[in-house]
């Protein structure tokens, strides 16, 4: 046991150094920022380019969350990073819990602030559109009236676009707001100039030419574009409001997750006289070691260990598992879970930012701030998108003037190019899908740690499963025991029918095993005391080694009864102690192992006699009920499951056969230290390997695998080494997490395809003069909303 502890400690130290140091060996830290003022992918690109100019800084800016996750060298201060972002034309501040709440209010306020601008644009824009497009509504000098009533729309309603464009211009940059602002201003000023040069332009009402559809699509009417200036503003404001609302909805999962925790705790305080009293305190005031009371119906305040009471705990809000878990003294409980029945007294072990709930929130938020490799192409395109559109718009204007000498038509096409181009769709394609996918994952107890994982889930074709606790229940229980003649299965019906000799063998074995910490030993001792009321007598000269234990059982009645030497272990252990099984006894043991039962032999001697084999004890670690279904689902996803265990080959093969794992994919007798070697061996054979584990000794294998998955919340080190964290131990969560990851990647790809296809088709169509600027603006707004709504489908992902 000493060597195992040392190995685990060393592993933990290696993992800490792995995650605290940068690639070049220098120390780094992570800064989380709120960044206000970003409106499209060009803004994201600008912030990232400015930050990357600082040596050693690696930023990941998220448009929907209006945040940035910045990895910085230790010698770079927060103020330097914030100043750099502010100098780029945006407003940055450190993200804190208080700031997070304020950020939500700011987002809601900003979305609500668009409301009045939309109302003004709608009330004035609709009459402007009707008067411009339909002679029925026109009257003498209607153009001058439109010039007046369009002004509030072009100035007040479109102010967010103008303000952002002006800020960008001061920093010699351009974004989507630049395109929209230019389109609105140019449309208004051009129309006003037409009126000033020809005051009588709308003195008389003109009949429709080419019908309503022709006027609507091509703009062949009076060369005034007040309708375009107003309707482009209206459509884009509505699109932005929908976008804000949908983005807020898609991040609700994370906010809901973080709000699950209890607000207060009932602290138990004992005074000098030994009197215990209850004190209500804010949960933030709890310290490790504090003892607190949890009544039925209350949420558990923080992570801890039960020191009194028993109950059923509902952890569905954290893990997605609907069945309450029975807990009693010695069991660990997680903060934010619901105590459903009895009262519990809990000793706090982790508080504040160290709790499971807080760590879950950190993992989800960090994942939402990362980028999938596939998004890099969109980033590169976004960096040059707006300047390219400005050039295309100018060339369109010049081209039409040269070809047709038709100034209104040339202007119509140039403005349409400005307002139809949509860098927003490119900027929203990846983060909105990631936001929705990771948010849905947190509701299902699936935490995706970074966006790069998404592409890896498509590449893996082997998934390595640790047997104990992953494929099986992870709890050993005695299935059979007795003499070689009475070695039968134990059930509630026949427990009392076991022979007295068989029960005495179990009693002696349990007494010796009670001094060992091995899972088999604990299972035997627990079974004997709970089912047969066995009194675990005094043991002398205890000795435990790999493979078995031995000890001298001291009788309770000492008047002349000699000590009994008891040995419990594998046939190999007994053989080393001079005890050999007969061929028939050995066959019985091997037969039991082939059924998937871990079997040990019991030998004993009275007084000075040599020990003789007297019976067997077989223990089962049964496959989880859902393991077979999960293995079948993994096969359907194109993955070949591999079983990894330290058990004997016969036991491993029996378990594998029962759940549907092929015999050639079973690795038995593997020590914890060799797990990463098996991963490396599979990789050397050309496979892309996923590994599922939950303990400290799994961390090296998780880190070595192409895709690491920590199951059942795992240890801190296992979580740090993994790519996906599964908050419940249900094996079906494994294929579910892979399906969710793949669905998220498919959504990102479809979003990017739409964004590229839209701009590739829309810009040439607008340049060809086939669209009115108003229709172009509506199409541009729709493209952004489409990307967001497409991503929102992930919030309905089913198990």
N, C-alpha and C positions, 0 to 999 in steps of 0.2 A: 504493500500500500504506500510505503514511503516513496518508492520510485515513481509511482503513478502521480502522487501529489506534486513531486518535483517537476515531472513532465508537464503537468497541467499549468503549474506556475510559470515555467519557462515559456510555454505556448502563449499564455496571457501576456507576458512581457513582450514577446515578439509581435503579437497582434497590436499592442498599444503603440509600439514603435512604428509599426507599419502604417497606422492611421494618423499618427501625430507628425510625421515627417513628410517633407516633400520629396519629389523624385530625385532631386539633386542632393539630398541629405540635409538640407536646411530646414529649420522649423517654420511652419506656416500656421495660419489660423483662418477662420472663416468669418466674414462680416455679412450680416443680413441687412439689407437696406429696403426702405420704401422709396420708390422713385415716382414722383408725380409729374405729369405733363407729357407722357408718352402717348402717342395716338396710333402709331403704325409700325411696321417692321423697320422702316428707315430710322425711326427713333431708337429702337433697340440696337440696331447696328451702330449708330453714332455713339451711344453710351458705351458699348463694348469696345469700340475702336479707341475711344479716349482713355478708357481704363487700361487697355492692353499696352498703351504707351509707357506705363509705369513698369519698370523691370520686375518680373516675377509675379505679376498680378494676372489672375485667370478669372474673368467674370462670366456669369451666366445670368442674363437679364430676361425676365418673364413679363411679357406684355399684358396678358389678362390679369395677373396678380399685381401688376405695377410694382414689381419688386426686383431685387438683384441679390444673388448669392456670389460673393466675391472671395476667392482664395487669395490671401495676401501674405507676403513675407513678414516675419515678426517685426522687422524694423520699419514697416509702413504703418502710419497711424490712421485711425478712423477718419480724422479730420482731413487728411490728404485725399482719401477716397471720396469723401462727401464733397470736398471742394472741386475735385475733378469732374464729378457728375454735375454739380451746379454750374461750373464753367461751360459745360456742354449745352446749357440752356434748360436744364431740368431741375427739379427740387428734390433733393435726397435727404433722408434722415435715417438714423439707426432704427431698426425694427425692434420693438419691445412688446411685451404683452399688452401694455396700455396703448401703445401705438397701434397694435393690431386692431383693437377695438375701435380706436379712432379712425383707422384706415377704412373700416367697414362703414362708419358713419360718413366719412368723406366720400366714399364711393356712392353711397345712397344719396347724399346731398348733391353730388355732381350729376347723378342720373336724374334726380328730382329737379335740379336747376335747368336741365334741358327742357323740362315740361313747359315753362312759360315761353321759351323760345319756339317750341313746337306749336303752341297755341297761336302765337302771333303769326308764324309762318303759315299755319293752316287757315286762319281767319282771313288773312290777306292774300295768301297764295292761290286759294281756290278761285276767288273772283278774278285775280290777275290772269289765271290760266283760262277761265271761261271767256273773258273779254278778248284775250289775245287770239284764241283759237276759233271762236265761233262768232261770225258777223252778227248773229241775232242779238248778242249782248253788247255790241259796240255802239258807240254814240260819237258825235263830233268831238274831235280833240281827245279821244280816249287815251292816246299815247301819253299825253301830259299828266293825265290822272294816274296812269300806271307808274309813271316816273316818280310820282310823289308817294304812292302807297307801297311801291316796291322798296323804297329807301329803308323803312324799319326792318324789313326782312333781310336786306343785304347788309345792313349795319348791325342791328341788334341780334337777330336770330342767327346770323352767320358769324357772330363775334368770336365764338370758340375757335373757328377755323382761322380767322384773321389774326387772333392773338398768338396762336401757335405758329403760324407762318411767319409773323414778325419776329418772334423769339428765335426761330430757326435762321431767319435771314441775318439777324445780328451775329450769329455764329457761323455764317457762310455755309449753311446747310439747307437741305430741303426735304420735306416729307409729304405724306398724302395731304396734309393740311395746306401745304403750299399749292398743290394742284387745285384743290377745291377753292381756296381763297382767290387764286388767280382767275379761275373760271367764273366765279360769281362777280368779282370786280370788273373783269373785262367785259362780261355780258352786260352788266349794268352801264358801264361807262360808254361802251360802244353804242348801246341803244340811246343813251342820253345825247351822245354826239350826233347821231342820226337826226334826232329831233331838233337839236340846235342848228344843224346845217339846213334842215328843211322843216321849219316850224309847222307847215301845213301838211305834214306827212299823213297825219290821221284826222285831217279836217273832215274827210268824208269816209263813209263806211264802204269797205271793199267786199265784193262777193267772194265766196270760197272758190279756190282754184285747185282742181285735182281732187276734190272731195275731202271729207274730214280725215280719212286715213292718210291720204297723201300729205296733207298739211301736218298731221300729227307726227309722222315718221320723218319727213325730210325738212320740215320747217319752211316750206315755200309759202310764206305769207309776208305781211309787212316786215321789213328788216329790223324788227325790234325783238329783243331777247329778255324782256323783263320777266316773262313767264319762266324762262330757263333759269334765271338768277334766283327766282323765288322757289320754284319747284325742286331744283337741285338742292337748295338749302333744306327744304322740308323733308325730302326723301332721305338725305344723309343724316339729318338730326333724328328722324324716326329710326333709321338703321342703327345709329349710335346708341340711342336709348334702349332698343331691343338688345343690342350687344351687351351693354352694361348690365341689364337685367339678367340675361342668360348667363353671363360670366359670374354674376353674383350667385345665381342658383347653382352653377357647377362647382363653386367653391364652398357651398353650404355644408357638404359632407365633412370637410375638414373643420369648419367652425363648430358643427354639431359634435364632432368627436372631442374637440377641446373643451366643450361646455358640459360634457357628461359628468365631470367630477362633482363630488359633494362640496357644499359651500361651508359647512360647519362640521365639527367633530365633538363627540361627548368624551372629554378627557377625564380619566380616572386619577384623582390625586389623593395620596395618602399622607395624613399629617403625622406629627411626632407621636401621637397617641395611638396610631394604627387605624384611625378612622378614615375610610375611603369615601370621598364625595365626588359627585359628577359636576363638571364645569364645561359649559358650552364655549368653544373657542373657534375662531376662523381656521379653516383647514390649513391655511398658509403658516399658522403658528405651530403646527405639529413638528416635533423633532424625532429623529431616530431614537428608539427606545421608549418613547411615550406609549402608555397603554390607554386604549380608548374603547368605549362600548358601542356596539352596533345592534340596534333593536330591529325586530322584523319590519320589513318595508323600507328600511333606510339603506342608503348607499354607503358602502365601505369607504372611509375617508381617504385612505392611502394604502400602499402596499404594506403587507405585514404578515405576521405569523399568529395563528389562533392559539391563545393560551388558556382559554376556557370557553365551554359551550360547544354546541354543534348545530349545524343548519344546512340548508340548501342555498347555494349562491347562483344567481342568474347572471351569467357573463355575456349574454347574447349581444349587448350593445358594443362590446369590445371584440368578441370573437366570431359573432354570427352564429354561434352554437345555441340552439333554442332550449336544449335540455339542461336544467339546473344541475350543478355539481355539488355532491355532498361533501361537507368539510367538517373537521373536528379538530381537537387539540393536536398541534404539531403541523397542521397543513398550512400552506401559504395561501394568501388571498390577495387579490388585486384591487387597487383603488378604483372607484367608479362602478364596480359591480354591485348588484342589488342583493341584499340579504332578504330571503323570502320567508323564512320560518322562524327558527329559534334565535335567541340572543347570542351574540359572540363578544368575547373580549379579545382584542387584537393588540399585539405589540408592533408598533411601526418599525419597518426596516428601511424603507426608502420614502423620501418626501420631496415635495417641490418638483424641480426639473429632473429628478432622478427616477420618478415613478414610471411605471409601464405606460400609463396614459400619456404622460409628457413625452416619453421617448417615441411613442407611436406618432404623436403630432409632429415631432421633429423629423421623423423619417418621411412622412407623407409630404410635409412642406418642402423638405430638401429635394424629394423626387420631382415635385412640381416645378422646381426651379432649375432642373437640369434639361439638357437637350439631347434628343436622339441624333445619332450620326447622320441619319437621312435628312435632318433639318438644315445641315450645313449648306447644302446647295441653295435652299431658300434664302439663307442669310447672305450668301454671296450675291444672289440676284437682287435682293432688297437693297444692298449697299449702293447699287448703281441704277436702281429702278427709276426714281423720281427724276434725276438729271436726264436720263434717257427719254422719258416721256416728255419732258420740256422740249428737248431737241426735236422729237417726232412731231409735237404740236406745231412748233415753229416751221418745220419743213412742210407739214401739211398745209399751213397757211400760205407759204410761198408757192408750193406746188399748185394749189388750186388757183391762185392769182395768175400764175404763168399760163396754166392750161386753159382756164375758163374766163379769166378776167371778171369773174363774178365775185364781188367782194362779200356780199352776204353769205353766199355758199361757202366761200373759203373760211370766213369767220365761224360759221356754223360747224364745219368739220374740225377746225382747230380747237374750239371750245369743247366739243364732244370728246376729243382725244384727252383733253385735260381732266374732264370729270369722270370719264368711264374707266380710266386706269385705276387699278385697286391693289396697292401694296399691302393693304390691311389683310386681305385674304391670305397672303403669303405669311404675314407675321402671326396670324391667329391659327394657322393650320396645325402646327405642332403643339403649342402650349394649351390650347383649349381642349384638344383631345386628351392630352396628358392630365390636365386638371380634372376632366370628367372621369377618366379611367382610374386614376389613383384615388379620387374621391369615392367612387363606387367600390374600389378595392378595400378602402378603410372600413366601409360599411359591412363588407363580407369577411373582415378579419384578414385581408391580404394587403400587405404593405410592400409596394414596389419601390426599391430604394433609389433607382435612377433610370433615366430614359434609355440608356444604352442597353439595359436588360431586355427591352422589348424586341430588339433585333436578334439577341442571343436566343430567345425562346423559340425562334423559327429554326435556328441552326442546330440545336442539340438533338442527338438521336439516341443517346444512352442516358438513363437516369438511375443513379446508384441510391439504393434505399437501405438505411441501417435497419436491421430487423427489430431490435428491441425498442419499443416505444413509437416506432413509425409504422411498420407492418403489423406488429403485434401490440397487445394492450400495454406491455411494459411492466406488468405486475405478475410475479410468479405466484402460483397457487398449487397446493398439493392436489393432484388428480387421483393418484393411487398410492397405497402403501400397504405394508404387511409382510408376513413371512413369504417364503417362496411358494408355499401352498395356499396362502390366503391373500395373494397379490391381486386385488380387484379394485375396480373404480369406486371412488367414494362419492355418494350422492346423499341428499337429505334423507332419502328413504332407507338407505342401508348403512348409514354411519354407525348406528347403534348395534349392528349385527357383526361388526368386526370382532375377531377373536381377542381374548384378553392378551394373548402373546403378541399379536400384531400391534395392539395399542401400547404395550410395554416397549416394543421396539421403537415406535414413534416417540414415546415419552423420553426414552434414553437419548435418542438422536436429537430431539428438541432441546434437551437440557444442555448438551454440548454445543449445539449450533447457536444457542442464545448468546454465547460469548463472541460470536463472529458477526461482522458487519456485511458479509457477502449477501446479495439478494436472495440466493437459494437458502442460506441459513436463516435469514429473517422470515422467509415464507414458511419454512418448516416450524419454527418456534411459534409464529403467530397462529398457524393452523392448529397446532396441538393445544394451545391454551384456549383458543376461541371455540373449538369444536368438541374438545374432549375434557376441558377443564384440567389439563395436565399441570401439576405443580412442578416447576422447573427447579430441580434440586441443586445442591451445591456441587461444583465441579472443581477438581484440583488438577494441577499439571496440564493445563490446557495448552494446546499447540495448534496453530492454524497455518497452513501453507497452501500454495496454489494446488488445487485438486482435492483438498479435503481438510478435515479437522479431527482432533482426537483429544480425549480427556478422561479423567477418572471420576466417576460419579460416586459421590459420598452418600450412602443411605441415610435417610432421616432417623431411622432407628439404629443406633450404633452398637447395640448389645450383641456383638459377635458376627454381624453380617458383613462380609468382605466388600471392598470397593469393586466397582465394575468398570473395566476399561471399555470405552466406546469409541469406535472409529466410523466416520461417515465421509464418503468421497467416491471418486471414480475408481474403476477397476485398477487403473495404473497406480493410483495412490495407495490402494489397499495392497497391491502386489509389492510395492516398495516397503510396506510395513510388515511383509511376510504373510499376508493373507491372500489366498488365491481362490477365485470362484471356480466351481466345477463347470464343465462344458455346458451342461444344461442351464445352470444359473446364468452363465455368460450369454447364452442364446436368448434367455428371457429378457435380460437387460438390453441387448441389441434390438430385439423385437420392439421393445417399448420405445427406444430411441427412434426407430424407423417410423413410429406413429407421431413423431414430432414432440415427444415428451423428454425433457431433461431428466435423466435418471441417475440416482446415486445409490450405492450399496451401503448397508449397515453391517458392521461386524462388532462383536463384543466378547469379552472374556471376564470370567468371575475369578477373583483371587489371582493365583499364579498360573492359571491355565492360559494356553495360547488362544488368541482371538479367532473366532470362526464367523464366516458370513451367516447372517441370520435373516436378512430380508432386504427389501428394496423400497425406495421412496421415489416416486415419479412426479415431476412438477410440470405444469403447463403454463406457457405464456401464449395464450390463444391469439390467433389473428383477429384483428378488429373486424367487426361485422361488415364494415364497408370496404375492407382492403381488396377483396376480389373485384368489386365494381370499379374501384379506383384503378387497379391494374389494367382492367379491360379498357377503361377510358384512356389510359396512357398509351396503350397499343393503338387505339383509334387515332390518337394525335401523332402517331408515327415514332413513338419512343419505345425503346426496348428496355424494360425494367431489369435491374441487376440487384441481387440481394447480397448484403454484406453483413456478416455476423461472426462472433467469436465462438459460437456453438459448434458442437460436433457435426460432421458432415451429414450424418443420418437425420439429425434434428432439423438442420437447415434445409435439406432436400424435402423433408415432409412439409415444412411450412411453405416453401416455395411452390410445391405442387398444389397445396390447398388454395393458394390465391392466384395461380395462373402464371407463375414465373418459370421460365424454361430451366431445366436442370443445368445446362451449360452456362447459365448466367448466375450461378450461385458461388459465392466465395465464402467458405466456412473457415473457422479457426483463425480469423483475422484479428490481430491485436489492435487496440486503438492507435498505436504508433504506426501501423502499416496501412491505415485507411488511405492516406494521401498517396502511398505507393501504388495502391490498386487504381486510384484515379489516374496517376501518371501512366500506368501500364495501358489502360484503356485509351488514353490520349495518344500514346505512342503507336497504338494499333490503328489510328486514324479516326477515332470517334470523337464527337463533340459531347462532352459529359456534363450532366447536371448532377448535383449531390444534395441529398436531403439529410440534415443532421440537427442535433439539438444540444449537444454538450460542448464543454471546453475542449475535449479531445477530438471533436469534429472540426474545430476551427481550421487547422491546417488543410484538411481535405476540402472544406468549403471554399477556402481561399484558392486552392489549387484547381478546383473544378472550373469549367467554363461558365457554369451557372450554379451559384450556391443558394440553397433554400434552408432557412432555419425554421424548425417546426415547433409548434406548441409553445411559442414565445421564446423558448431557448434561453441560453445564458447570454450575458452581455457580449462575451468574446465571440460566440457563435453568430450573434446578430451582426456584429461589426464585420465579420468575415463573409457575410451572405449578401446576396443581391435581392432576394425576396424573403420577407418574413411572414410566416403563417401563424396567426395568433391562436389557432386551435389545432388540436392533434388529430382531427378527422382527416384521413388520407385523401378523401375526395377533394380537399382543399388544394392538393397538388395539381391535378389536372385542371381544376377550376382556375387556379392562378395562371396557368399556362394559356388557357383559353382567353382569359381577360387580357393578358399581356398581348396576345396575338391580335385580339379584336381591337385593342388600342392602337397597335401598329398599323393595322389595316385602315383604321379611321384616319390616322395621320397621312398615310399614303393617298387615300381617296381625297382628303382635304387638299393636299399638295397638287394632286392631279387636277382637281377642279380649279385651284388658284392659277396654276400655269396655263391650263386650257382656256380659262376665261380671259385672261389677259392676252394670250396669243391670238385669240379669235376677235375679242372685242375691240382692241386697239386698231387693227387694220380695218375693221368694219366702220368704226367711227371716222378714221382717216379717209375712207372712201366716200364720206359724206352721206352715208345711208341712215344715220341716226340724228334725231334732234337732241341737243344737249340735255333736255329734260329727261328723255328716255335713257340717255347715257348715265345720268346721275342716279336714276332709279335702279338701273342694272348694277351700278357700282355698289350701292347700298345693299342690294340683294345678295351680291357675291359674299360680302362679309357675314351677313346674317345666315346665309346658307352654310358657311363653314362652321359657325358656332352651333347652329341647330343640328348639323350632322354629328358634331362632337357630343352633343347632349344625348344622343341615342345611347351612349355608353352608360349613362346613369340608369338605364333600364336593363342593363346586363343581368341575365338570370343565371342562377346556379346550374 
